Amino acid sequence: MCSLSNRMAKLYFHYSTMNAGKSTVLLQAAHNYKERGMTPYLLTARFDNRAGDGRIASRIGIGEAADTFDTEDDLFAKLERRMSEGPLACVFVDEAQFLTETQVWQLARAVDDLKVPVMCFGLRVDFRGKLFPGSATLLALADEMREVRTICHCGKKATMVIRQDAAGNVLKDGAQVQIGGNETYVSLCRKHWREAVGDR
């Protein structure tokens, strides 16, 4: 959970592979704040509208309205404006892998200068095994990092993800960002990811 003391505000990064339940953890944490009469602020990527525009949703069926960001937004200014309307207990950022390096620094400034805890939830690596720029910067700057775990079909911890086409063929090339769910991405352990993409 975020610190309840402004003096203890931190930047958190909760990372995982696909379908690990990141959004479920985020929504539960935000609900806990609301139950205690405190105000959370939810943000998600504008172009990821699988759950609807401005909405964070979990595969288990729960969801919540959220503000949105795109790569051009100044998140420090956005949070400063929102906090001028009233205090925030915590900021929750879903799909944090889509943040730019600059935006992660803006969130870090918000933690340091606005004294608001920021919890980011996102993928660590893409289907090629490469870090997303936002995730790489969060790994460098976050005060605390926590892994949200899921499992491969073999029962081992899944740390990688493959992208597949409509026929189930594994794709090895393509744009880093492509919105999709269970029909597009499969989480695997490193061994089975290597087998799926061809041993390296």
C-alpha positions in Angstrom: 0.0 0.0 0.0 1.0 3.6 -0.4 2.3 5.4 2.6 -0.5 7.3 4.5 2.0 10.0 5.5 2.9 12.7 3.1 6.4 12.7 4.5 6.8 9.1 3.4 5.6 9.5 -0.2 7.3 7.0 -2.5 7.3 6.0 -6.2 6.3 2.3 -6.4 6.5 0.0 -9.4 4.4 -3.2 -9.4 5.5 -5.2 -12.5 4.7 -8.5 -14.1 3.9 -10.2 -17.3 0.5 -10.4 -18.9 -2.6 -11.7 -17.0 -0.9 -11.6 -13.6 -3.7 -9.6 -12.0 -2.0 -6.1 -11.9 -5.3 -4.3 -12.5 -7.0 -6.3 -9.8 -4.4 -5.4 -7.2 -4.6 -1.7 -8.3 -8.4 -1.6 -8.0 -8.4 -3.4 -4.6 -5.8 -0.9 -3.2 -7.8 2.1 -4.5 -11.0 0.6 -3.0 -9.2 0.4 0.4 -8.5 4.1 0.3 -12.1 4.9 -0.5 -13.4 2.8 2.3 -11.3 4.9 4.7 -12.6 8.1 3.4 -9.5 9.0 1.4 -9.3 10.0 -2.2 -7.3 8.0 -4.8 -6.6 9.2 -8.3 -6.6 6.7 -11.1 -4.8 7.1 -14.4 -4.5 4.8 -17.4 -3.2 5.0 -21.0 -5.6 6.8 -23.3 -5.1 4.5 -26.3 -5.7 1.3 -24.3 -9.5 1.3 -24.4 -10.2 -2.4 -24.2 -12.3 -1.8 -21.0 -13.8 1.4 -22.4 -12.5 5.0 -22.6 -11.1 6.1 -19.3 -11.6 2.9 -17.5 -9.4 0.4 -15.6 -10.9 -3.1 -15.5 -9.8 -6.5 -14.4 -10.3 -9.9 -16.0 -12.3 -11.0 -12.9 -15.0 -8.4 -13.7 -14.3 -5.4 -11.5 -13.6 -1.9 -12.9 -13.3 1.8 -12.1 -13.4 5.1 -14.0 -10.0 6.7 -14.5 -8.4 9.8 -15.9 -6.1 9.1 -18.9 -2.7 10.0 -20.2 -0.9 10.0 -23.5 2.7 10.4 -24.3 2.4 14.2 -24.7 1.0 14.9 -21.2 3.0 16.5 -18.5 2.0 14.3 -15.6 3.5 16.6 -12.9 1.3 19.5 -14.1 -1.7 17.1 -14.4 -1.2 16.0 -10.8 -0.5 19.5 -9.5 -3.8 20.7 -11.1 -5.8 17.8 -9.6 -4.3 18.4 -6.2 -5.3 22.0 -6.3 -8.9 20.8 -6.3 -8.4 18.8 -3.1 -6.0 16.4 -1.4 -5.1 13.0 -2.9 -4.2 10.1 -0.7 -2.5 8.2 -3.6 -2.0 8.1 -7.3 -2.5 4.8 -9.2 -1.1 4.5 -12.7 -2.2 1.5 -14.8 -0.4 0.4 -18.0 2.7 2.1 -16.7 4.9 0.5 -19.4 3.4 3.1 -21.8 4.8 6.0 -19.9 7.7 7.9 -21.5 11.0 8.3 -19.7 10.2 12.0 -19.2 6.8 11.1 -17.7 8.3 8.7 -15.1 10.6 11.6 -14.1 7.5 13.8 -13.8 5.9 11.2 -11.5 9.1 11.1 -9.4 9.0 14.9 -9.1 5.4 14.6 -8.0 6.4 12.2 -5.2 9.3 14.4 -4.1 7.8 17.9 -4.5 4.0 17.4 -4.2 4.5 14.7 -1.4 1.9 12.3 -3.0 2.6 8.5 -3.2 2.5 7.2 -6.8 1.9 3.5 -7.5 2.6 2.3 -11.0 1.5 -1.0 -12.4 2.8 -2.3 -15.7 4.6 -4.9 -17.8 8.4 -5.3 -17.4 9.2 -6.7 -20.9 7.6 -6.9 -24.3 7.1 -10.0 -26.5 10.7 -9.8 -27.7 12.1 -9.9 -24.1 13.0 -6.1 -24.2 12.2 -3.6 -21.5 9.6 -1.0 -22.3 11.1 2.5 -21.9 8.6 3.4 -19.2 9.4 0.2 -17.3 13.1 0.6 -17.7 12.9 4.1 -16.2 10.7 2.9 -13.3 13.1 0.2 -12.5 15.8 2.9 -12.3 13.8 5.4 -10.3 11.3 3.6 -8.1 11.7 3.7 -4.4 10.1 0.3 -4.1 9.5 -2.5 -6.6 7.2 -5.5 -6.3 6.6 -8.3 -8.6 3.0 -9.5 -9.3 3.4 -13.1 -10.2 1.6 -15.4 -12.6 2.5 -18.9 -13.8 3.5 -20.6 -17.1 1.5 -23.6 -18.3 4.3 -25.8 -16.8 3.7 -24.3 -13.3 6.9 -22.3 -13.1 6.8 -18.5 -12.6 6.0 -16.7 -15.9 8.4 -13.9 -16.6 8.1 -13.5 -20.3 5.3 -13.1 -22.9 4.8 -14.2 -26.5 2.6 -12.4 -29.1 0.6 -14.6 -31.5 -1.6 -14.1 -34.5 -5.2 -15.2 -34.9 -4.1 -18.7 -35.9 -1.9 -19.0 -32.8 1.4 -18.6 -34.6 4.2 -17.0 -32.5 5.2 -13.5 -33.8 8.9 -12.6 -33.5 8.7 -9.1 -35.0 6.4 -6.1 -35.0 5.8 -2.9 -33.1 6.5 -2.9 -29.4 3.1 -1.7 -28.6 0.0 -3.6 -29.8 -3.1 -3.7 -27.6 -4.4 -7.1 -27.0 -5.5 -9.6 -24.4 -5.6 -13.4 -24.0 -6.2 -13.9 -27.7 -2.9 -12.1 -28.5 -0.5 -12.7 -25.6 0.5 -15.7 -23.6 2.7 -15.6 -20.5 5.5 -18.1 -20.2 8.5 -19.0 -18.1 11.9 -18.2 -19.7 12.5 -21.8 -20.8 9.2 -22.1 -22.7 9.5 -18.6 -24.1 12.8 -19.6 -25.6 11.3 -22.7 -27.1 8.4 -20.7 -28.5 10.5 -18.0 -30.2 13.4 -20.3 -31.1 16.3 -20.9 -28.7 18.8 -18.1 -28.4 
